[in-house]
């Protein structure tokens, strides 16, 4: 009797792990992978539709290290099981380098992306996904959801179409985790002048 319980537990663990892998593939395979040519600047093609961003204040190398060390304890276990520690650090460094030094994408306020955009002004980053040869372009809000979101939010988000997640503030250059949540308050209330 006891050994059958262990087998069921092991089986459930394996099935959960397989489900996680499938969920990650769904999450990270958005339209960005089919459009692998992001722009190298943040000037939108249709600037009349987008508000101008606050002046970018990049982080120093020391500040990048500090914010990465602050974010690491908040990385969800699913990301730790999928990526190596070094891969997680690399992604977090990219996030830190391309967001303003006065913002924190894990807080409930604005955090704009000053990195690469695709042709639809969606925030993108280039990364190497485990098990995939070469680099892939992925939408930042999908990566953030995988790395930091709660299980509940993650499950809700992977049910959505395979495209960049919409933000509650309406600006796809905002990478504030709170704006990605379907129940989040509007993070734009705190945008600096």
C-alpha positions in Angstrom: 0.0 0.0 0.0 2.7 2.4 1.0 4.8 1.7 -2.2 1.7 2.4 -4.4 1.3 5.8 -2.8 4.9 6.6 -3.5 4.4 5.6 -7.1 1.4 7.8 -7.4 3.3 10.7 -5.9 6.2 10.1 -8.2 3.8 9.9 -11.2 2.0 13.1 -10.2 5.4 14.9 -9.9 6.4 13.7 -13.3 3.1 14.7 -14.9 3.3 18.1 -13.2 6.8 18.6 -14.5 5.7 17.6 -18.1 2.8 20.0 -17.8 5.2 22.8 -16.7 7.4 22.1 -19.7 4.3 22.3 -22.0 3.1 25.4 -20.3 6.5 27.1 -20.7 6.6 26.2 -24.4 3.1 27.8 -24.7 4.2 30.9 -22.7 7.5 31.6 -24.4 6.3 30.8 -27.9 4.5 34.0 -28.8 4.5 35.9 -32.0 7.9 37.3 -31.2 9.6 34.1 -32.3 8.0 34.4 -35.7 9.2 38.1 -35.9 12.8 37.7 -34.9 13.9 41.2 -36.0 13.3 43.7 -33.2 14.2 47.3 -33.7 17.3 48.5 -31.8 15.7 51.6 -30.4 12.6 52.6 -28.7 11.3 55.2 -31.2 7.9 53.9 -32.1 6.9 53.8 -35.8 3.5 55.3 -35.0 4.5 57.9 -32.3 1.1 59.6 -32.4 -0.4 56.4 -30.8 2.1 56.2 -28.0 3.0 58.6 -25.3 6.6 59.7 -25.0 8.6 57.9 -22.4 10.3 59.6 -19.4 14.0 60.3 -20.0 16.0 57.0 -19.6 18.3 56.9 -16.7 20.3 53.6 -17.1 21.7 51.7 -14.2 25.4 51.5 -13.6 27.0 48.0 -13.7 27.0 48.1 -9.9 23.3 49.0 -9.8 22.5 46.2 -12.3 24.2 43.7 -9.9 22.3 45.1 -6.9 18.9 44.9 -8.6 19.6 41.4 -9.9 20.5 40.3 -6.4 17.2 41.9 -5.2 15.2 40.1 -7.8 16.8 36.7 -7.5 15.0 35.6 -4.3 11.7 36.4 -6.0 12.3 34.1 -9.0 9.6 31.4 -9.1 10.7 27.8 -8.6 9.4 26.9 -12.1 12.1 29.2 -13.6 14.8 27.8 -11.3 13.9 24.3 -12.5 13.9 25.3 -16.2 16.9 27.7 -16.4 20.4 27.4 -15.0 21.3 30.0 -12.3 23.5 31.7 -14.8 20.8 31.9 -17.4 18.4 33.4 -14.9 21.1 36.0 -13.9 21.7 36.8 -17.6 18.0 37.4 -18.3 17.7 39.5 -15.1 20.7 41.6 -16.1 19.1 42.3 -19.5 15.9 43.4 -17.7 17.9 45.6 -15.4 19.9 47.2 -18.2 16.8 48.0 -20.3 14.6 49.5 -17.5 15.1 52.8 -15.8 17.2 53.0 -12.6 14.3 54.8 -10.9 11.9 52.0 -11.6 11.4 48.4 -10.4 9.4 46.1 -12.7 8.3 44.0 -9.7 6.7 47.0 -7.9 3.2 48.3 -8.6 4.2 51.4 -10.6 5.5 52.2 -14.0 8.5 50.5 -15.5 9.1 51.1 -19.1 11.3 49.1 -21.5 14.1 51.0 -23.2 15.4 48.0 -25.0 14.5 46.4 -28.3 11.0 46.6 -29.7 9.3 44.6 -32.5 7.5 46.2 -35.4 4.3 46.5 -33.2 6.2 48.4 -30.4 6.2 45.3 -28.1 9.1 45.0 -25.7 11.4 42.1 -26.7 14.6 40.5 -25.6 17.0 38.0 -27.1 17.7 35.0 -25.0 18.9 31.4 -25.3 16.1 29.0 -24.2 17.1 25.6 -22.8 16.9 22.9 -25.4 16.8 25.4 -28.3 19.8 25.9 -30.5 20.6 29.5 -30.9 19.0 32.7 -29.6 15.3 33.5 -29.7 13.5 36.8 -29.6 10.8 36.7 -26.9 8.4 39.2 -25.6 9.5 40.6 -22.2 6.1 40.4 -20.5 5.9 36.6 -21.3 9.4 36.1 -19.8 8.5 38.2 -16.7 5.3 36.1 -16.2 7.2 32.9 -16.4 10.0 34.0 -14.1 8.1 35.9 -11.4 4.3 35.4 -11.6 2.4 33.3 -9.0 1.1 29.9 -10.1 -2.4 31.3 -10.3 -1.5 34.2 -12.6 0.8 32.0 -14.7 -2.0 29.5 -15.3 -4.3 32.3 -16.3 -1.8 33.9 -18.7 -0.8 30.7 -20.5 -4.4 30.2 -21.5 -4.3 33.4 -23.5 -3.4 33.5 -27.2 0.2 33.0 -28.2 1.1 36.7 -28.5 2.4 39.4 -26.2 0.3 39.9 -23.1 -1.8 43.1 -23.0 -1.0 45.5 -20.2 -3.6 47.2 -18.0 -2.0 50.6 -18.7 -2.3 50.1 -22.4 1.3 50.8 -23.2 3.1 47.7 -24.4 6.4 49.2 -23.5 5.5 49.0 -19.8 7.0 45.9 -18.3 5.7 46.3 -14.8 4.6 42.9 -13.6 1.5 44.5 -12.0 0.3 45.8 -15.4 0.5 42.3 -16.9 -1.9 40.9 -14.3 -5.5 40.9 -15.5 -6.7 42.1 -12.1 -4.0 44.7 -11.5 -4.6 48.4 -10.8 -3.5 50.9 -13.4 0.2 51.3 -12.9 0.2 54.5 -15.0 -1.1 56.4 -12.0 2.5 56.7 -10.8 4.3 57.7 -14.1 6.7 60.5 -13.4 6.3 63.8 -15.2 
